[in-house]
Amino acid sequence: MPNKLVIKSSVLEQQELNSAAPKSQRIKSVKSEDGENDKSLHKRPRDMEVSLPVVYGNVAFWLGKKANEYQSHRWTVYVRGATNEDLGAVVKQVVFQLHSSFNNPTRVVESPPFELSEAGWGEFEIAITLHFHNDVCDKPLSLYHHLKLYPEDESGSMSTKKPVVVESFEDIVFYDPSDSFLARIQSHPSVIVPRLPPGFTLSPPAPAEDPNKKKRGDTKDHPLSQWFTNFSEADELLQLAAARQQVQAHIAKLKRQLGALGELNQPLEHTAQL
């Protein structure tokens, strides 16, 4: 049976200018299977999970005196690392599906930072599709973000200096990662990697791109970084994710042991019947 790579997710939403407590919800998992012919190319340690914490959302500025009937706000929608690290080691490209009224509403961003900026007057849902590198997952993960331009408090006055910010935190978990994927992310700050199983060794990672030629993909010094939400619950959520990984690995180990015991008991039962 081919190995499976599973993406699980848990979302924590938080919005500036809104004093309500952050919400949480569960998004349907995405599953992907490697073909039998890929086994030699993509070895996988058993019962291991790798976490990629990401944040997606938008920052919107009111244009003030420059606003008109068709363009009242300038906004940026994005997917970033939860700690503003480069996501390029895991994410190959991101597709943003805008409202059909925009020119070329399907926007493809092929390198980090994964973002786009536009101007408009209306709020709408944006489909954000993450495509991963081939050794990570062969199926994309779709997220949905409602573009927010106006503050929740409608009675408050809008400001050109303080934007409306809406972001969601999500912990994407990859189950049974491939050898090449693990080798590439072992020391990558955007990914949470557990200890390797005893006796498991990784192949040397592929040569890295010349850092002098590579476009900077992190968002630590991003022009909008001062407005990014600081998720105080993120650390706790990641600790829970790490604990879940350990529990699931232990459960999988017990299942294998029970399966082995069941195979041993079958000959004994057959002998007893005779």
BAFI-3210 file (N, C-alpha, C; in Angstrom, 3 decimals, decimal comma, padded with zeros to 6 digits):
// residues 274
n [1|2|3|4|5|6|7|8|9|10|11|12|13|14|15|16|17|18|19|20|21|22|23|24|25|26|27|28|29|30|31|32|33|34|35|36|37|38|39|40|41|42|43|44|45|46|47|48|49|50|51|52|53|54|55|56|57|58|59|60|61|62|63|64|65|66|67|68|69|70|71|72|73|74|75|76|77|78|79|80|81|82|83|84|85|86|87|88|89|90|91|92|93|94|95|96|97|98|99|100|101|102|103|104|105|106|107|108|109|110|111|112|113|114|115|116|117|118|119|120|121|122|123|124|125|126|127|128|129|130|131|132|133|134|135|136|137|138|139|140|141|142|143|144|145|146|147|148|149|150|151|152|153|154|155|156|157|158|159|160|161|162|163|164|165|166|167|168|169|170|171|172|173|174|175|176|177|178|179|180|181|182|183|184|185|186|187|188|189|190|191|192|193|194|195|196|197|198|199|200|201|202|203|204|205|206|207|208|209|210|211|212|213|214|215|216|217|218|219|220|221|222|223|224|225|226|227|228|229|230|231|232|233|234|235|236|237|238|239|240|241|242|243|244|245|246|247|248|249|250|251|252|253|254|255|256|257|258|259|260|261|262|263|264|265|266|267|268|269|270|271|272|273|274]
n.u [000,848|000,620|002,410|000,918|000,392|-000,664|-002,520|-003,392|-005,415|-005,803|-007,500|-007,053|-008,592|-008,155|-008,821|-007,842|-009,052|-011,221|-012,605|-013,452|-013,040|-010,612|-011,621|-012,059|-011,716|-012,246|-010,715|-011,332|-009,342|-006,628|-005,655|-003,009|-001,490|001,451|002,741|003,442|005,839|007,328|008,504|011,225|012,355|011,331|011,732|010,196|010,050|008,344|005,283|005,624|005,278|005,266|005,156|003,813|003,431|001,269|000,096|-002,670|-004,321|-005,532|-004,507|-005,883|-006,046|-007,731|-008,361|-008,938|-009,132|-008,471|-010,102|-012,643|-015,710|-015,250|-012,843|-012,022|-010,319|-006,975|-005,548|-003,875|-003,500|-002,415|-000,224|001,713|004,619|004,101|005,931|007,025|008,900|010,492|008,432|009,091|010,465|008,626|006,169|005,280|003,893|001,314|-002,105|-004,332|-007,713|-009,612|-012,440|-014,712|-014,937|-012,497|-009,654|-008,065|-008,711|-007,694|-004,880|-001,526|001,109|004,401|006,635|007,945|007,718|004,331|001,912|-000,445|-001,420|-004,132|-006,696|-009,918|-013,486|-015,243|-016,061|-015,248|-015,117|-012,017|-010,438|-007,733|-005,182|-002,822|000,004|002,199|005,681|006,844|007,827|006,583|003,697|001,245|-001,192|-003,120|-003,835|-006,687|-007,637|-009,842|-010,561|-012,200|-012,203|-011,589|-012,475|-013,589|-013,908|-015,149|-016,626|-018,936|-019,664|-017,401|-014,841|-013,107|-009,624|-006,758|-004,313|-004,292|-004,788|-007,346|-007,072|-007,114|-006,477|-005,729|-004,611|-002,964|-002,120|-000,460|-000,181|001,988|001,962|004,018|006,456|008,511|011,864|013,518|012,170|012,348|015,135|015,566|014,300|015,323|016,772|015,286|013,765|011,023|009,577|008,361|010,028|010,140|012,249|014,384|013,643|015,322|018,266|017,543|018,656|019,285|019,330|021,821|020,875|019,549|021,635|021,675|020,079|021,937|022,339|022,777|021,613|019,046|015,709|014,573|012,464|011,211|009,116|009,940|010,942|008,952|007,019|004,471|004,656|004,470|001,813|001,002|-000,725|-000,114|-000,170|-001,051|-001,874|-000,603|001,847|001,019|-000,782|000,929|002,451|000,504|000,064|002,519|002,421|000,242|001,321|003,177|001,438|-000,105|001,871|002,560|000,150|-000,017|002,187|001,371|-000,800|000,502|001,889|-000,255|-001,361|000,685|000,600|-001,923|-001,510|000,213|-001,454|-003,287|-002,317|-002,272|-004,970|-005,996|-004,721|-005,870|-008,506|-008,225]
n.v [-001,202|002,192|004,941|007,541|011,056|013,447|016,397|018,287|020,678|023,515|026,373|029,667|032,615|036,134|039,559|042,887|045,900|044,756|043,615|041,135|037,702|035,507|033,272|029,756|027,068|024,042|022,799|020,826|017,928|017,342|014,840|012,872|010,567|008,720|007,161|003,652|003,436|005,501|004,933|004,321|006,733|008,489|007,979|007,326|008,111|006,304|007,202|009,990|013,519|016,682|020,126|023,107|026,247|028,780|032,044|033,734|036,400|039,827|043,269|046,432|049,699|052,754|055,157|057,785|061,194|060,640|058,643|057,202|056,485|053,940|053,057|052,822|051,808|050,622|047,500|044,553|041,121|038,014|035,162|034,125|033,086|032,004|033,014|034,852|033,778|032,503|030,774|029,269|026,814|024,853|025,582|025,874|027,530|030,051|030,539|033,110|033,687|036,140|038,443|038,293|040,707|041,913|042,598|039,878|037,843|035,500|035,090|034,202|033,537|032,874|032,754|033,363|036,534|035,442|037,163|039,761|042,969|045,257|047,618|048,799|048,821|047,047|044,244|040,769|037,165|035,516|032,945|031,024|029,172|026,825|025,468|022,781|021,736|018,970|016,805|017,175|017,349|016,220|017,291|020,276|022,708|024,343|027,484|029,869|033,254|036,059|039,095|042,010|045,322|047,364|048,614|046,729|048,188|050,197|052,725|054,105|056,357|056,219|055,784|056,952|056,220|054,107|050,789|048,344|045,130|041,717|038,468|034,960|032,178|029,162|025,787|023,675|020,282|017,778|014,419|011,568|012,515|012,832|011,610|013,402|015,806|016,112|016,349|018,815|020,607|020,355|022,213|024,431|027,482|027,962|025,680|023,082|020,448|017,154|015,028|012,760|009,276|006,615|005,453|006,304|007,885|010,820|011,681|013,713|017,145|018,805|020,969|024,296|027,291|030,061|032,397|035,089|035,580|034,816|035,836|037,603|035,973|036,043|037,755|039,502|042,119|043,367|045,936|046,106|044,823|045,880|045,922|043,340|040,681|039,668|036,589|035,494|033,050|031,278|029,962|028,228|026,677|025,412|023,899|022,142|020,848|019,537|017,790|016,259|015,000|013,246|011,600|010,446|009,073|007,186|005,785|004,682|002,978|001,160|000,022|-001,349|-003,226|-004,625|-005,657|-007,404|-009,229|-010,291|-011,705|-013,670|-015,104|-016,337|-018,885|-020,398|-020,482|-021,952|-024,418|-025,155|-025,624|-027,922]
n.w [000,000|-000,893|000,626|002,572|002,528|004,622|005,110|007,764|009,480|011,605|012,566|013,728|014,236|014,150|014,575|014,084|015,646|016,737|019,585|020,300|021,324|019,799|017,193|016,429|014,081|012,176|009,295|006,422|005,874|003,561|001,379|-000,008|-002,225|-002,916|-005,855|-006,505|-007,849|-006,896|-004,528|-004,153|-004,640|-002,803|000,194|003,346|006,733|009,260|010,888|011,438|011,799|010,235|010,796|009,429|010,244|009,278|008,281|006,975|005,258|005,157|004,688|004,787|003,561|003,905|001,399|001,836|001,007|-001,573|-002,310|-004,380|-006,153|-007,149|-006,185|-003,076|-001,210|-000,677|-000,799|000,479|000,055|001,424|002,076|004,703|006,628|009,999|011,762|010,176|008,437|005,435|003,178|001,018|000,938|001,239|000,039|-003,301|-005,132|-005,027|-005,598|-006,077|-006,096|-007,271|-007,182|-009,938|-011,253|-011,416|-013,505|-015,027|-012,884|-011,714|-010,041|-010,069|-007,953|-007,968|-006,353|-003,050|-001,273|-000,837|-002,117|-003,076|-004,303|-004,542|-005,580|-004,600|-003,869|-002,715|-000,524|-000,552|-000,988|-001,083|-002,718|-001,780|-002,942|-002,110|-003,567|-003,380|-003,268|-005,301|-003,772|-001,407|-001,341|-003,621|-004,076|-003,998|-001,383|-000,358|000,862|002,368|002,366|003,642|002,253|004,008|004,369|005,833|009,198|012,061|013,877|012,913|013,573|014,141|012,977|009,828|009,091|007,354|008,163|009,957|009,290|008,406|009,616|009,044|009,944|009,757|011,577|010,817|011,249|009,319|008,789|007,791|007,091|007,478|005,992|003,027|002,348|000,903|001,263|004,063|004,313|003,150|004,850|007,383|008,973|008,638|009,490|009,245|009,503|011,606|012,812|014,004|016,089|014,352|013,700|015,515|013,961|011,434|008,581|006,673|003,200|001,535|001,241|-001,694|-003,707|-002,562|-003,727|-004,980|-002,499|-002,984|-005,384|-005,063|-004,536|-001,720|000,524|003,003|005,466|007,393|007,368|006,045|004,434|005,542|007,935|010,519|011,028|011,124|012,730|016,065|017,153|020,104|020,981|019,388|020,050|022,079|020,647|018,831|020,595|021,481|019,071|018,726|020,901|020,115|017,885|019,093|020,552|018,493|017,095|019,017|019,226|016,649|016,740|018,719|017,386|015,326|016,835|017,988|015,675|014,888|017,014|016,584|014,195|015,112|016,825|015,171|013,984|016,359|017,128|015,008|015,408|017,840|017,093|015,611]
ca.u [000,000|001,468|002,379|000,035|000,823|-001,907|-002,463|-004,453|-005,348|-006,630|-007,431|-007,340|-008,821|-008,059|-008,967|-007,616|-010,224|-012,318|-012,209|-013,957|-012,015|-010,361|-012,427|-011,301|-012,528|-011,525|-010,833|-011,221|-007,987|-006,303|-004,824|-002,286|-000,808|002,526|002,649|004,357|007,142|008,036|009,001|012,678|012,777|010,823|011,649|009,455|010,051|006,982|004,650|006,229|004,530|005,990|004,188|004,110|002,495|001,127|-000,925|-003,168|-005,271|-005,373|-004,355|-006,580|-005,947|-008,688|-007,648|-009,256|-009,548|-008,212|-011,102|-013,736|-016,809|-014,795|-011,632|-012,025|-009,270|-005,830|-005,411|-002,927|-003,842|-001,139|000,047|003,061|004,974|003,601|007,035|007,510|009,977|010,260|007,670|009,455|010,971|007,477|005,143|005,826|003,208|000,006|-003,059|-005,379|-008,870|-010,304|-013,783|-014,683|-014,911|-011,104|-008,932|-007,276|-009,033|-006,885|-003,509|-000,575|002,361|005,258|007,755|007,627|006,501|003,124|000,995|-000,791|-002,070|-005,126|-007,536|-011,329|-014,429|-016,109|-015,538|-015,641|-014,320|-010,867|-009,939|-006,267|-004,786|-001,394|000,571|003,432|006,697|006,455|008,157|005,812|002,320|000,879|-002,504|-003,104|-004,681|-007,447|-008,072|-010,795|-010,447|-013,132|-011,520|-012,212|-012,030|-014,174|-013,840|-016,373|-017,365|-019,357|-019,840|-016,091|-014,365|-012,019|-008,361|-005,825|-003,047|-004,435|-005,557|-008,113|-006,239|-007,777|-005,561|-006,038|-003,454|-003,247|-001,008|-000,582|000,603|002,297|002,163|004,977|007,164|009,516|013,268|014,051|011,514|012,963|016,514|015,541|013,732|015,849|017,174|014,549|013,049|009,574|008,967|008,589|010,416|010,472|013,490|014,332|013,633|016,656|018,783|017,123|019,581|018,776|020,221|022,247|019,906|019,950|022,370|020,813|020,240|022,849|021,571|022,950|020,744|017,687|014,862|014,248|011,077|010,600|008,358|010,362|011,083|007,912|006,457|003,238|004,891|004,052|000,383|000,706|-001,253|000,711|-001,063|-000,557|-002,229|000,103|002,818|000,284|-001,335|002,009|002,792|-000,528|000,303|003,657|001,945|-000,607|002,214|003,719|000,355|-000,464|002,965|002,451|-001,016|000,348|003,093|000,563|-001,591|001,379|002,158|-001,471|-001,480|001,649|000,086|-003,039|-000,976|000,769|-002,531|-004,046|-001,913|-002,645|-006,398|-006,205|-004,280|-006,844|-009,692|-007,919]
ca.v [000,000|003,383|005,825|008,695|012,321|014,070|017,762|018,618|022,111|024,131|027,801|030,625|033,899|037,307|040,780|044,159|046,755|043,914|043,145|039,794|036,669|034,809|032,090|028,634|026,162|022,936|022,722|019,452|017,509|017,033|013,643|012,638|009,286|008,532|005,926|002,591|003,644|006,597|004,515|004,390|008,129|009,244|007,193|008,029|007,556|006,006|007,848|011,294|014,665|017,946|021,219|024,385|027,274|029,887|033,060|034,334|037,464|041,051|044,591|047,366|051,122|053,672|056,146|059,137|062,159|060,065|057,608|057,532|055,522|052,607|052,695|053,465|051,218|049,891|046,349|043,479|039,803|037,293|034,005|034,313|032,216|032,529|033,780|035,684|033,112|032,178|029,538|028,687|025,444|023,946|026,049|026,149|028,706|030,331|031,102|033,924|033,846|037,368|038,629|038,274|042,070|042,339|042,111|038,689|037,546|034,395|035,588|033,161|034,057|031,695|032,805|034,164|036,450|035,130|038,268|040,649|044,208|045,794|048,697|048,575|049,358|046,010|043,072|039,514|036,009|035,190|031,572|031,000|027,781|026,577|024,336|022,403|021,072|017,605|015,847|017,528|016,881|016,423|017,924|021,606|022,985|025,573|028,270|030,896|034,454|037,131|040,387|042,973|046,692|048,309|048,151|046,155|049,278|051,076|054,093|054,737|057,014|055,531|056,517|056,574|055,828|052,818|049,927|047,199|043,934|040,453|037,359|033,644|031,303|027,766|024,852|022,628|019,137|016,793|013,118|010,709|013,303|012,113|011,799|014,620|016,931|016,244|016,826|020,224|021,476|019,998|023,397|025,588|028,076|028,081|024,358|022,391|019,076|016,375|014,253|011,620|007,981|006,017|004,714|006,874|008,908|011,563|011,929|015,122|017,993|019,329|022,238|025,463|028,379|031,113|033,383|036,431|035,694|034,478|036,901|037,408|035,520|036,212|039,001|040,136|043,560|043,737|047,268|045,995|043,944|046,503|045,702|041,917|040,272|038,830|035,574|035,060|031,645|030,448|029,097|027,167|025,805|024,595|022,926|021,110|020,077|018,654|016,729|015,396|014,181|012,181|010,669|009,700|008,145|006,094|004,994|003,913|001,921|000,153|-000,679|-002,311|-004,308|-005,432|-006,399|-008,503|-010,221|-010,960|-012,667|-014,785|-015,867|-017,085|-020,302|-021,049|-020,747|-023,024|-025,652|-025,502|-026,166|-029,291]
ca.w [000,000|-000,954|001,779|002,451|003,098|005,029|005,606|008,712|009,735|012,639|012,278|014,783|013,583|015,009|013,779|014,750|015,792|017,201|020,906|020,548|021,442|018,544|016,922|015,881|013,291|011,573|007,840|005,942|005,531|002,175|001,352|-001,247|-002,219|-003,874|-006,609|-006,108|-008,469|-006,239|-003,216|-004,083|-004,711|-001,667|001,417|004,376|008,083|009,669|012,047|011,703|011,304|010,083|010,867|008,783|010,720|008,334|008,526|005,737|005,553|004,366|005,297|003,897|003,900|003,295|000,587|002,293|-000,010|-002,894|-002,567|-005,291|-006,166|-007,532|-005,441|-001,760|-000,384|-001,233|000,082|000,162|000,585|001,480|002,937|005,245|007,732|011,269|012,356|009,059|007,712|004,027|002,990|-000,267|001,035|001,252|-000,894|-004,633|-005,652|-004,431|-006,549|-005,460|-006,980|-006,908|-007,735|-011,407|-011,791|-011,583|-014,671|-014,696|-011,488|-011,196|-009,926|-009,655|-007,393|-008,062|-005,415|-001,869|-000,453|-001,595|-001,846|-004,183|-003,873|-005,469|-005,070|-004,891|-002,887|-002,165|000,177|-001,189|-000,573|-001,926|-002,606|-001,769|-003,144|-001,923|-004,292|-002,703|-004,083|-005,634|-002,717|-000,210|-001,544|-005,022|-004,145|-003,377|-000,219|-000,586|002,007|001,948|003,189|003,290|002,221|004,919|004,113|006,781|010,588|012,604|014,508|011,821|014,061|014,237|011,763|009,149|009,093|006,292|008,787|010,625|008,399|008,902|009,477|009,371|009,683|010,314|011,818|010,487|011,385|008,303|009,245|006,759|007,720|006,774|004,973|002,246|002,724|000,287|001,933|005,390|004,171|002,776|005,889|008,702|009,739|008,129|010,623|009,059|009,643|012,875|012,475|015,194|016,012|013,442|014,372|015,672|012,813|010,154|008,088|005,534|002,072|001,495|000,540|-003,002|-003,582|-002,373|-004,691|-004,545|-001,727|-003,541|-006,548|-004,669|-004,013|-000,308|000,615|004,323|005,614|008,648|007,143|005,090|004,712|006,328|009,085|011,779|011,190|011,226|014,022|016,929|017,696|021,411|021,176|018,414|020,714|022,769|019,622|018,292|021,627|021,415|017,849|018,990|021,793|019,307|017,066|019,930|020,875|017,291|016,812|019,989|018,839|015,455|017,179|019,406|016,372|014,648|017,782|018,091|014,433|014,932|017,959|015,940|013,237|015,874|017,450|014,178|013,934|017,611|017,081|014,039|016,057|018,878|016,440|015,207]
c.u [000,877|001,330|001,474|000,654|-000,439|-001,658|-003,656|-004,350|-006,234|-006,416|-007,800|-007,452|-008,734|-008,116|-008,668|-008,903|-011,436|-011,892|-012,692|-012,822|-011,823|-011,227|-011,527|-012,246|-011,634|-011,772|-010,584|-009,808|-007,859|-005,368|-004,191|-001,561|000,280|002,301|003,678|005,749|007,959|008,690|010,507|013,176|012,386|010,660|010,916|009,654|008,609|006,560|005,321|005,355|005,417|004,956|004,702|003,083|002,455|000,044|-001,366|-004,219|-005,059|-005,176|-004,961|-006,482|-007,033|-007,922|-007,980|-009,754|-009,345|-009,247|-012,159|-014,768|-016,327|-013,562|-011,585|-010,878|-008,152|-005,568|-004,394|-003,411|-002,612|-001,248|001,485|003,344|004,515|004,660|007,726|008,721|009,533|009,541|008,106|009,991|009,851|006,470|005,786|005,206|001,862|-000,861|-004,149|-006,511|-009,684|-011,716|-013,689|-014,642|-013,490|-010,549|-008,046|-007,507|-008,264|-005,423|-002,601|000,712|003,300|006,471|007,365|008,283|005,246|002,046|000,621|-001,539|-003,006|-005,835|-008,976|-012,200|-015,208|-015,366|-016,060|-014,732|-013,215|-010,474|-008,418|-005,830|-003,277|-000,994|001,950|004,428|006,346|006,744|007,437|004,403|001,916|-000,517|-002,462|-004,023|-005,365|-007,882|-009,012|-010,744|-011,431|-012,399|-012,286|-011,616|-012,467|-014,113|-015,187|-017,252|-017,735|-019,511|-018,516|-015,661|-013,203|-010,787|-007,480|-004,513|-003,113|-005,328|-006,471|-007,287|-007,041|-006,838|-006,067|-004,753|-003,853|-001,985|-001,224|000,359|000,752|002,670|003,069|005,705|008,237|010,927|013,810|013,446|012,142|014,370|016,547|015,116|014,309|016,177|016,423|013,671|011,538|008,837|009,324|008,813|010,758|011,805|013,317|014,304|015,050|017,053|018,387|018,080|019,012|019,812|020,647|021,223|020,449|020,685|021,428|021,097|021,156|022,068|021,694|022,038|019,281|016,951|014,502|012,764|010,444|009,891|008,733|010,471|010,064|007,344|005,193|003,431|004,451|002,571|000,030|000,256|-000,249|-000,210|-000,503|-000,850|-001,410|001,071|002,125|-000,279|-000,272|002,469|001,777|-000,336|001,453|003,242|001,068|000,237|002,747|002,655|-000,002|000,619|002,893|001,274|-000,697|001,264|002,327|-000,276|-000,748|001,672|000,948|-001,680|-000,542|001,181|-001,073|-002,577|-000,393|-000,324|-003,301|-003,614|-002,317|-004,125|-006,697|-005,826|-005,296|-008,095|-009,467|-007,940]
c.v [001,243|004,229|007,010|009,911|013,109|015,492|017,966|020,097|022,512|025,623|028,612|031,985|035,027|038,541|041,993|044,971|045,953|043,298|041,743|038,797|035,983|033,565|030,965|027,744|025,118|022,939|021,286|019,122|017,242|015,848|013,460|011,320|009,272|007,231|004,916|002,821|004,728|006,177|004,661|005,822|008,908|008,317|008,006|007,353|007,374|006,858|009,170|012,384|015,901|019,065|022,472|025,416|028,443|030,849|033,591|035,385|038,673|042,267|045,586|048,794|051,912|054,785|057,591|060,039|061,636|059,004|058,111|056,406|054,097|052,135|053,484|052,981|050,630|048,736|045,341|042,203|038,926|035,994|034,166|033,263|032,835|033,343|034,635|035,094|032,801|030,832|028,758|027,276|024,420|024,305|026,454|027,403|028,852|031,002|031,838|034,106|035,045|037,394|038,768|039,668|042,595|041,830|040,949|038,287|036,373|034,819|034,487|033,826|032,872|031,726|033,661|035,536|036,286|036,165|038,972|041,848|044,703|046,972|048,419|049,134|048,266|044,883|041,810|038,395|035,740|033,740|031,611|029,543|027,647|025,332|024,049|021,784|019,591|016,598|016,158|016,961|017,175|017,018|019,273|021,681|024,324|026,194|029,355|032,066|035,503|038,461|041,401|044,356|047,666|047,753|047,619|047,236|050,314|052,526|054,854|055,337|056,238|056,421|056,030|056,047|054,462|051,909|048,968|045,954|042,712|039,322|036,080|032,853|029,871|026,930|023,711|021,490|018,134|015,482|012,240|011,478|012,486|012,459|013,114|015,873|017,182|016,819|018,324|021,130|021,232|021,213|024,646|026,178|028,155|026,782|023,748|020,917|018,320|015,662|013,070|010,319|007,427|005,226|005,274|007,993|009,549|011,661|013,390|015,955|018,474|020,649|023,428|026,518|029,446|032,195|034,800|036,677|035,463|035,689|036,599|037,085|035,669|037,567|039,739|041,651|044,065|045,117|047,238|045,239|044,552|046,282|044,230|041,567|039,420|037,831|035,040|033,598|030,720|029,481|027,932|026,170|024,883|023,555|021,789|020,229|019,100|017,497|015,744|014,476|012,998|011,140|009,821|008,701|006,945|005,186|004,116|002,747|000,800|-000,647|-001,713|-003,501|-005,221|-006,265|-007,592|-009,602|-011,000|-012,003|-013,881|-015,668|-016,716|-018,544|-021,054|-021,395|-021,899|-024,376|-026,107|-026,110|-027,598|-030,229]
c.w [000,000|000,293|001,504|003,107|003,374|005,478|006,521|009,010|010,893|012,553|013,508|014,135|014,597|014,141|014,627|014,722|016,236|018,509|021,204|020,588|020,105|018,415|016,421|015,100|012,670|010,084|007,402|005,501|004,042|002,168|-000,016|-001,144|-003,274|-004,620|-006,150|-006,663|-007,792|-004,940|-003,101|-004,073|-003,467|-000,464|002,463|005,724|008,526|010,856|012,419|011,100|011,275|010,023|010,167|009,269|009,739|008,811|007,168|006,088|004,671|005,262|004,312|004,425|003,168|002,587|000,955|001,172|-001,427|-003,272|-003,544|-005,272|-006,402|-006,765|-004,134|-000,883|-001,245|-000,282|-000,442|000,827|000,475|002,271|003,399|006,306|009,040|012,000|011,297|008,346|006,284|003,916|001,756|-000,217|000,966|000,162|-002,215|-005,243|-004,955|-005,487|-005,768|-006,470|-006,506|-007,494|-009,253|-012,027|-011,997|-012,909|-014,247|-013,233|-010,886|-011,208|-009,366|-009,188|-007,229|-007,146|-004,214|-001,945|-001,318|-001,254|-003,139|-003,618|-004,967|-004,818|-005,466|-003,792|-002,164|-001,463|-000,510|-000,693|-001,592|-001,669|-002,748|-001,856|-003,054|-002,701|-003,698|-003,679|-004,231|-004,528|-001,405|-000,303|-002,976|-005,182|-003,435|-002,165|-000,445|000,735|001,492|002,930|002,704|003,397|003,062|004,679|005,202|008,202|011,066|013,222|013,448|012,262|014,144|012,910|011,163|009,114|007,955|006,859|009,470|009,795|009,155|008,604|009,906|008,986|010,347|010,458|011,498|010,599|010,398|008,683|008,109|007,439|006,854|005,663|004,265|002,717|002,166|000,918|003,303|005,299|003,894|003,929|007,273|009,558|009,283|009,223|010,458|009,357|010,993|012,569|013,757|015,028|015,063|014,229|014,494|014,426|011,467|009,759|006,830|004,429|002,099|000,739|-000,793|-002,815|-003,509|-003,434|-004,108|-003,801|-002,262|-004,741|-006,188|-004,113|-002,566|-000,165|001,978|004,394|006,901|008,520|006,128|005,439|005,575|007,638|010,414|012,059|011,325|012,643|014,776|017,606|019,003|021,657|020,288|019,083|021,402|021,769|019,054|019,306|021,646|020,182|018,042|019,887|021,033|018,434|017,861|020,242|019,660|016,903|017,745|019,644|017,638|015,816|017,859|018,414|015,642|015,559|017,932|016,830|014,389|015,872|017,350|014,941|013,943|016,453|016,450|014,065|015,194|017,625|016,139|014,651|017,092|018,264|015,986|016,404]
res [m|p|n|k|l|v|i|k|s|s|v|l|e|q|q|e|l|n|s|a|a|p|k|s|q|r|i|k|s|v|k|s|e|d|g|e|n|d|k|s|l|h|k|r|p|r|d|m|e|v|s|l|p|v|v|y|g|n|v|a|f|w|l|g|k|k|a|n|e|y|q|s|h|r|w|t|v|y|v|r|g|a|t|n|e|d|l|g|a|v|v|k|q|v|v|f|q|l|h|s|s|f|n|n|p|t|r|v|v|e|s|p|p|f|e|l|s|e|a|g|w|g|e|f|e|i|a|i|t|l|h|f|h|n|d|v|c|d|k|p|l|s|l|y|h|h|l|k|l|y|p|e|d|e|s|g|s|m|s|t|k|k|p|v|v|v|e|s|f|e|d|i|v|f|y|d|p|s|d|s|f|l|a|r|i|q|s|h|p|s|v|i|v|p|r|l|p|p|g|f|t|l|s|p|p|a|p|a|e|d|p|n|k|k|k|r|g|d|t|k|d|h|p|l|s|q|w|f|t|n|f|s|e|a|d|e|l|l|q|l|a|a|a|r|q|q|v|q|a|h|i|a|k|l|k|r|q|l|g|a|l|g|e|l|n|q|p|l|e|h|t|a|q|l]
***
